[in-house]
Amino acid sequence: MSGRIAEPAGDGRRHLLSIGDLGGEGIREILRLADSFAEVNTRAIPKVPALRGRTVASLFFEDSTRTRLSFETAAKRLSADTATFSAGSSSLSKGESLRDTAQTVTAMGVDCVVVRHRSAGVAVQLSRWLDAAVINAGDGRHEHPTQALLDCYTIRQRLGDIAGRHVAIVGDIAHSRVARSLVAALQLLDGGVTLVAPATLLPPAVDGWGVGVSSRIDDVLPRADVVYLLRLQRERQERALLPSLREFHERFGLSAERARSLADHAIVMHPGPMNRGVEIGSEVPEMACTTISEQVANGVSVRMAVLFWLLGAQPGIASTPDVEAAPAAEQAPAAEVAGG
């Protein structure tokens, strides 16, 4: 497996469609790049010219808040131009195909397309059709690679090296693209994983995932370094899979009492949106062990790193962004800018 983002196609294009495109060393390189951009994001004017002249388009065919805004913020902080596609107000409503719509967007000079779609495999298909880099921002139940990257970055930030850490992923595994990408990333970084869920919320092929499986959260929590909670994705469930939400919370929800029983160093994570009182107790998001806000903030740094890797670095070369360079106006103290 390659140690960098997917090998360039014949015309030099690269894509991020799956965590498997990266390999362990590729993930580590993205996390190292994200360190540079995290520093940029602490500045009074958090912007560098790394992607000036490039255009990044967001094609979201499913509702999104965190991922879409995170990518748009990341692109703008790299000085790229941005374009946002709205499926509801597009020519798709007039019968235009996905391929024609996407090719129309890239014909306008777009360098990178960030796509989210309810169907698995759409990002891969677009990578074959378009003359632009493609980033998978979530395709059906398949994958969500940049979420896994920002989660790994957050774990590393809080706990140090991921190798040897035990991560319990709890909740609706069967319908979660986040779980699939995160399991793959953790395994590439030598982390251990236990899936905690009722049998009805486990994928049919889970035996081939190479992870532990448990139906008893209280047995897993004492040895967990990370508890990663997933919401119930009722919009993807085709039939009733649980007796009630109350029973799910009692058996699998992380209540405040359960959170207080974790090891002192352990952290609680959630990709959002949260359903308080279901997979997570109403008090838990405000507890010191919880990293939910950190995950959102780290998402910008990590997606800046991904965009730079695809559009700013030379193919095959582990480049480092020039985060020191910025236009004079951007380097001015905040008070001078405000007073101008």
SELUM-571599 format. One record per residue (C-alpha): x, y, z; chain. Coordinates in pm, whole numbers, plus 50000, padded with zeros to 5 digits. Layout:
BEGIN
@px X&py Y&pz Z&c A $
...
END
This chain:
BEGIN
@px 50000&py 50000&pz 50000&c A $
@px 50129&py 50344&pz 49909&c A $
@px 50263&py 50572&pz 50181&c A $
@px 50110&py 50882&pz 50023&c A $
@px 49775&py 50999&pz 49890&c A $
@px 49644&py 50796&pz 49597&c A $
@px 49900&py 50761&pz 49320&c A $
@px 49856&py 51021&pz 49045&c A $
@px 49652&py 50919&pz 48743&c A $
@px 49816&py 50935&pz 48403&c A $
@px 49743&py 51307&pz 48377&c A $
@px 49893&py 51377&pz 48721&c A $
@px 49564&py 51406&pz 48914&c A $
@px 49542&py 51268&pz 49267&c A $
@px 49234&py 51198&pz 49478&c A $
@px 49138&py 51111&pz 49834&c A $
@px 48858&py 50858&pz 49804&c A $
@px 48935&py 50616&pz 50086&c A $
@px 49163&py 50585&pz 50387&c A $
@px 49319&py 50293&pz 50200&c A $
@px 49454&py 50545&pz 49946&c A $
@px 49694&py 50672&pz 50212&c A $
@px 49859&py 50387&pz 50397&c A $
@px 50000&py 50437&pz 50744&c A $
@px 50285&py 50666&pz 50636&c A $
@px 50049&py 50874&pz 50423&c A $
@px 49822&py 50929&pz 50724&c A $
@px 50121&py 51030&pz 50936&c A $
@px 50231&py 51278&pz 50669&c A $
@px 49886&py 51439&pz 50662&c A $
@px 49892&py 51470&pz 51041&c A $
@px 50237&py 51632&pz 51029&c A $
@px 50116&py 51881&pz 50769&c A $
@px 49811&py 51953&pz 50985&c A $
@px 50045&py 52059&pz 51267&c A $
@px 50172&py 52344&pz 51045&c A $
@px 49822&py 52456&pz 50958&c A $
@px 49703&py 52432&pz 51319&c A $
@px 49958&py 52700&pz 51400&c A $
@px 49824&py 52915&pz 51115&c A $
@px 49474&py 52883&pz 51260&c A $
@px 49586&py 53040&pz 51589&c A $
@px 49695&py 53365&pz 51420&c A $
@px 49495&py 53687&pz 51431&c A $
@px 49458&py 53657&pz 51053&c A $
@px 49460&py 53280&pz 50986&c A $
@px 49545&py 53281&pz 50618&c A $
@px 49836&py 53180&pz 50391&c A $
@px 49869&py 53200&pz 50011&c A $
@px 49948&py 52830&pz 49962&c A $
@px 49662&py 52770&pz 49713&c A $
@px 49619&py 53116&pz 49564&c A $
@px 49481&py 53080&pz 49210&c A $
@px 49322&py 52741&pz 49281&c A $
@px 48945&py 52679&pz 49299&c A $
@px 48773&py 52428&pz 49526&c A $
@px 48408&py 52336&pz 49464&c A $
@px 48180&py 52171&pz 49722&c A $
@px 47922&py 51934&pz 49570&c A $
@px 47700&py 51822&pz 49857&c A $
@px 47401&py 51607&pz 49768&c A $
@px 47326&py 51541&pz 50136&c A $
@px 47273&py 51786&pz 50419&c A $
@px 47590&py 51881&pz 50605&c A $
@px 47701&py 52152&pz 50844&c A $
@px 48040&py 52060&pz 50989&c A $
@px 48204&py 51897&pz 50687&c A $
@px 48090&py 52150&pz 50429&c A $
@px 48178&py 52456&pz 50635&c A $
@px 48507&py 52298&pz 50743&c A $
@px 48619&py 52240&pz 50383&c A $
@px 48511&py 52589&pz 50275&c A $
@px 48694&py 52745&pz 50568&c A $
@px 49004&py 52536&pz 50496&c A $
@px 49009&py 52639&pz 50129&c A $
@px 48968&py 53008&pz 50208&c A $
@px 49245&py 53001&pz 50470&c A $
@px 49473&py 52862&pz 50199&c A $
@px 49366&py 53157&pz 49975&c A $
@px 49182&py 52930&pz 49727&c A $
@px 48864&py 53046&pz 49558&c A $
@px 48553&py 52848&pz 49655&c A $
@px 48228&py 52752&pz 49486&c A $
@px 47932&py 52583&pz 49653&c A $
@px 47686&py 52360&pz 49467&c A $
@px 47329&py 52323&pz 49596&c A $
@px 47155&py 52012&pz 49462&c A $
@px 46807&py 52148&pz 49533&c A $
@px 46854&py 52457&pz 49314&c A $
@px 47063&py 52292&pz 49041&c A $
@px 46979&py 52148&pz 48699&c A $
@px 46954&py 51805&pz 48861&c A $
@px 46595&py 51904&pz 48942&c A $
@px 46543&py 51943&pz 48566&c A $
@px 46666&py 51594&pz 48489&c A $
@px 47035&py 51660&pz 48426&c A $
@px 47259&py 51366&pz 48512&c A $
@px 47515&py 51370&pz 48792&c A $
@px 47794&py 51329&pz 48536&c A $
@px 47682&py 51625&pz 48326&c A $
@px 47632&py 51842&pz 48633&c A $
@px 47978&py 51761&pz 48770&c A $
@px 48147&py 51812&pz 48434&c A $
@px 47973&py 52148&pz 48397&c A $
@px 48116&py 52254&pz 48733&c A $
@px 48472&py 52149&pz 48650&c A $
@px 48451&py 52309&pz 48304&c A $
@px 48447&py 52640&pz 48490&c A $
@px 48809&py 52584&pz 48592&c A $
@px 48765&py 52402&pz 48923&c A $
@px 49080&py 52227&pz 49049&c A $
@px 48926&py 52017&pz 49327&c A $
@px 48578&py 51880&pz 49391&c A $
@px 48468&py 51790&pz 49745&c A $
@px 48169&py 51559&pz 49712&c A $
@px 47916&py 51411&pz 49954&c A $
@px 47645&py 51179&pz 49825&c A $
@px 47395&py 50931&pz 49968&c A $
@px 47520&py 50656&pz 49734&c A $
@px 47842&py 50461&pz 49792&c A $
@px 48092&py 50486&pz 49509&c A $
@px 47993&py 50828&pz 49374&c A $
@px 48328&py 50984&pz 49462&c A $
@px 48515&py 50706&pz 49283&c A $
@px 48298&py 50748&pz 48975&c A $
@px 48351&py 51125&pz 48968&c A $
@px 48728&py 51072&pz 48986&c A $
@px 48701&py 50882&pz 48656&c A $
@px 48488&py 51146&pz 48488&c A $
@px 48643&py 51474&pz 48596&c A $
@px 48960&py 51667&pz 48517&c A $
@px 48992&py 51769&pz 48882&c A $
@px 49106&py 51621&pz 49211&c A $
@px 48819&py 51455&pz 49401&c A $
@px 48784&py 51434&pz 49780&c A $
@px 48528&py 51197&pz 49926&c A $
@px 48339&py 51387&pz 50198&c A $
@px 48111&py 51090&pz 50267&c A $
@px 47948&py 50845&pz 50026&c A $
@px 47656&py 50647&pz 50160&c A $
@px 47766&py 50387&pz 50413&c A $
@px 48106&py 50351&pz 50247&c A $
@px 48369&py 50596&pz 50380&c A $
@px 48441&py 50942&pz 50519&c A $
@px 48823&py 50961&pz 50508&c A $
@px 48878&py 51319&pz 50625&c A $
@px 48665&py 51257&pz 50935&c A $
@px 48891&py 50964&pz 51023&c A $
@px 49198&py 51183&pz 50969&c A $
@px 49074&py 51460&pz 51199&c A $
@px 48977&py 51200&pz 51459&c A $
@px 49326&py 51048&pz 51448&c A $
@px 49474&py 51396&pz 51475&c A $
@px 49261&py 51465&pz 51785&c A $
@px 49359&py 51135&pz 51948&c A $
@px 49726&py 51204&pz 51880&c A $
@px 49687&py 51558&pz 52018&c A $
@px 49531&py 51435&pz 52343&c A $
@px 49704&py 51100&pz 52397&c A $
@px 50024&py 51104&pz 52192&c A $
@px 50103&py 50809&pz 51966&c A $
@px 49798&py 50612&pz 51849&c A $
@px 49990&py 50284&pz 51838&c A $
@px 49882&py 50059&pz 52123&c A $
@px 49578&py 50269&pz 52213&c A $
@px 49243&py 50094&pz 52252&c A $
@px 48945&py 50262&pz 52088&c A $
@px 48586&py 50153&pz 52161&c A $
@px 48348&py 50255&pz 51881&c A $
@px 47994&py 50246&pz 52014&c A $
@px 47657&py 50267&pz 51841&c A $
@px 47522&py 50232&pz 51489&c A $
@px 47820&py 50065&pz 51321&c A $
@px 47614&py 49912&pz 51039&c A $
@px 47516&py 50244&pz 50881&c A $
@px 47830&py 50444&pz 50965&c A $
@px 48082&py 50550&pz 50700&c A $
@px 48272&py 50720&pz 50982&c A $
@px 48323&py 50386&pz 51158&c A $
@px 48455&py 50218&pz 50844&c A $
@px 48713&py 50489&pz 50775&c A $
@px 48816&py 50521&pz 51140&c A $
@px 48868&py 50147&pz 51186&c A $
@px 49086&py 50137&pz 50874&c A $
@px 49291&py 50438&pz 50987&c A $
@px 49343&py 50307&pz 51341&c A $
@px 49456&py 49969&pz 51209&c A $
@px 49707&py 50137&pz 50976&c A $
@px 49843&py 50325&pz 51281&c A $
@px 49858&py 50008&pz 51496&c A $
@px 49568&py 50104&pz 51723&c A $
@px 49328&py 49848&pz 51870&c A $
@px 48952&py 49861&pz 51812&c A $
@px 48646&py 49710&pz 51976&c A $
@px 48302&py 49764&pz 51822&c A $
@px 48021&py 49789&pz 52080&c A $
@px 47666&py 49754&pz 51949&c A $
@px 47361&py 49530&pz 51945&c A $
@px 47374&py 49259&pz 51677&c A $
@px 47116&py 49447&pz 51470&c A $
@px 47351&py 49745&pz 51437&c A $
@px 47660&py 49552&pz 51328&c A $
@px 47747&py 49510&pz 50959&c A $
@px 47705&py 49158&pz 50819&c A $
@px 48075&py 49117&pz 50729&c A $
@px 48215&py 49245&pz 51060&c A $
@px 48404&py 48919&pz 51115&c A $
@px 48639&py 49027&pz 50838&c A $
@px 48721&py 49365&pz 50995&c A $
@px 48988&py 49228&pz 51227&c A $
@px 48846&py 49399&pz 51537&c A $
@px 48693&py 49297&pz 51868&c A $
@px 48313&py 49296&pz 51904&c A $
@px 48108&py 49329&pz 52223&c A $
@px 47744&py 49381&pz 52316&c A $
@px 47829&py 49497&pz 52670&c A $
@px 47960&py 49852&pz 52696&c A $
@px 48039&py 49823&pz 53068&c A $
@px 48284&py 49541&pz 52994&c A $
@px 48475&py 49753&pz 52742&c A $
@px 48491&py 50095&pz 52909&c A $
@px 48751&py 50012&pz 53180&c A $
@px 49018&py 49931&pz 52917&c A $
@px 48928&py 50203&pz 52664&c A $
@px 49163&py 50492&pz 52594&c A $
@px 48905&py 50641&pz 52358&c A $
@px 48526&py 50601&pz 52356&c A $
@px 48394&py 50701&pz 52013&c A $
@px 48016&py 50743&pz 52003&c A $
@px 47801&py 50718&pz 51690&c A $
@px 47447&py 50843&pz 51653&c A $
@px 47164&py 50618&pz 51537&c A $
@px 47126&py 50690&pz 51165&c A $
@px 46754&py 50637&pz 51144&c A $
@px 46743&py 50802&pz 50799&c A $
@px 46944&py 50505&pz 50664&c A $
@px 46760&py 50233&pz 50853&c A $
@px 46504&py 50051&pz 50642&c A $
@px 46337&py 49874&pz 50935&c A $
@px 46307&py 49899&pz 51311&c A $
@px 46631&py 49768&pz 51460&c A $
@px 46579&py 49857&pz 51828&c A $
@px 46296&py 49812&pz 52079&c A $
@px 46323&py 50177&pz 52189&c A $
@px 46564&py 50468&pz 52218&c A $
@px 46537&py 50448&pz 52595&c A $
@px 46653&py 50087&pz 52596&c A $
@px 46940&py 50173&pz 52361&c A $
@px 47055&py 50450&pz 52595&c A $
@px 47036&py 50222&pz 52899&c A $
@px 47239&py 49946&pz 52732&c A $
@px 47478&py 50139&pz 52506&c A $
@px 47458&py 50510&pz 52585&c A $
@px 47749&py 50686&pz 52756&c A $
@px 47584&py 50838&pz 53060&c A $
@px 47765&py 51081&pz 53289&c A $
@px 47803&py 50799&pz 53543&c A $
@px 47969&py 50575&pz 53285&c A $
@px 48192&py 50862&pz 53167&c A $
@px 48312&py 50924&pz 53523&c A $
@px 48418&py 50558&pz 53544&c A $
@px 48667&py 50593&pz 53257&c A $
@px 49041&py 50603&pz 53315&c A $
@px 49171&py 50949&pz 53399&c A $
@px 49344&py 50987&pz 53060&c A $
@px 49056&py 50848&pz 52850&c A $
@px 48870&py 51071&pz 52606&c A $
@px 48518&py 51072&pz 52462&c A $
@px 48465&py 51153&pz 52094&c A $
@px 48166&py 51207&pz 51864&c A $
@px 48158&py 51308&pz 51494&c A $
@px 47829&py 51497&pz 51532&c A $
@px 47548&py 51569&pz 51515&c A $
@px 47476&py 51442&pz 51866&c A $
@px 47151&py 51302&pz 51997&c A $
@px 47168&py 51383&pz 52368&c A $
@px 46993&py 51128&pz 52582&c A $
@px 47041&py 50854&pz 52320&c A $
@px 47404&py 50764&pz 52246&c A $
@px 47542&py 51033&pz 52478&c A $
@px 47419&py 51161&pz 52814&c A $
@px 47303&py 51521&pz 52826&c A $
@px 47588&py 51623&pz 53061&c A $
@px 47872&py 51438&pz 52887&c A $
@px 47949&py 51688&pz 52606&c A $
@px 48050&py 51947&pz 52867&c A $
@px 48282&py 51713&pz 53058&c A $
@px 48659&py 51766&pz 53039&c A $
@px 48717&py 51424&pz 52883&c A $
@px 48509&py 51514&pz 52577&c A $
@px 48681&py 51633&pz 52258&c A $
@px 48383&py 51723&pz 52039&c A $
@px 48471&py 52093&pz 51994&c A $
@px 48837&py 52002&pz 51941&c A $
@px 48738&py 51763&pz 51661&c A $
@px 48554&py 52043&pz 51483&c A $
@px 48848&py 52283&pz 51517&c A $
@px 49099&py 52018&pz 51411&c A $
@px 48888&py 51942&pz 51107&c A $
@px 48987&py 52275&pz 50952&c A $
@px 49361&py 52212&pz 51001&c A $
@px 49340&py 51857&pz 50869&c A $
@px 49138&py 51956&pz 50563&c A $
@px 49384&py 52236&pz 50491&c A $
@px 49653&py 51967&pz 50496&c A $
@px 49456&py 51744&pz 50258&c A $
@px 49387&py 52029&pz 50014&c A $
@px 49752&py 52130&pz 50019&c A $
@px 49862&py 51770&pz 49957&c A $
@px 49634&py 51743&pz 49655&c A $
@px 49679&py 52088&pz 49504&c A $
@px 49989&py 52249&pz 49651&c A $
@px 50249&py 51974&pz 49684&c A $
@px 50431&py 51826&pz 49387&c A $
@px 50317&py 51468&pz 49309&c A $
@px 50539&py 51215&pz 49483&c A $
@px 50721&py 51475&pz 49695&c A $
@px 50655&py 51523&pz 50065&c A $
@px 50638&py 51901&pz 50053&c A $
@px 50603&py 52138&pz 50346&c A $
@px 50380&py 52443&pz 50306&c A $
@px 50536&py 52786&pz 50335&c A $
@px 50318&py 52896&pz 50626&c A $
@px 50539&py 53197&pz 50689&c A $
@px 50463&py 53362&pz 50357&c A $
@px 50159&py 53588&pz 50352&c A $
@px 50065&py 53912&pz 50180&c A $
@px 50168&py 54221&pz 50374&c A $
@px 49808&py 54315&pz 50445&c A $
@px 49751&py 53971&pz 50598&c A $
@px 50056&py 54009&pz 50823&c A $
@px 49941&py 54340&pz 50970&c A $
@px 49842&py 54336&pz 51336&c A $
@px 49472&py 54285&pz 51394&c A $
@px 49438&py 54630&pz 51550&c A $
@px 49581&py 54797&pz 51238&c A $
@px 49349&py 54605&pz 51011&c A $
@px 49047&py 54688&pz 51223&c A $
@px 49144&py 55050&pz 51233&c A $
@px 49203&py 55078&pz 50858&c A $
END
